[in-house]
């Protein structure tokens, strides 16, 4: 799957079905070359300082599934603290 294909998918919170935004970029782990996180441009936000949109970094372990049209993620408060500490 390419970055362009990921950018076409909506990011949806699993807990409430709310659309968060769309993928704008990826963070790559330099040691192993794996995707560490997706960077999401937040939906419905007004342009921030200097016209830059707000972004959210979603760690890879928060992604539940990648479907044909959407990417389901856990909301940040749904991620257990033990998972965060293990990363």
HELIX and SHEET records of a PDB file:
HELIX    1   1 UNK A    3  UNK A    7  1                                   5    
HELIX    2   2 UNK A   49  UNK A   51  5                                   3    
HELIX    3   3 UNK A   60  UNK A   62  5                                   3    
HELIX    4   4 UNK A   76  UNK A   78  5                                   3    
HELIX    5   5 UNK A   81  UNK A   86  1                                   6    
SHEET    1   A 6 UNK A  55  UNK A  59  0                                        
SHEET    2   A 6 UNK A  35  UNK A  42 -1                                        
SHEET    3   A 6 UNK A  19  UNK A  28 -1                                        
SHEET    4   A 6 UNK A  10  UNK A  13 -1                                        
SHEET    5   A 6 UNK A  70  UNK A  73  1                                        
SHEET    6   A 6 UNK A  63  UNK A  66 -1                                        
END                                                                             
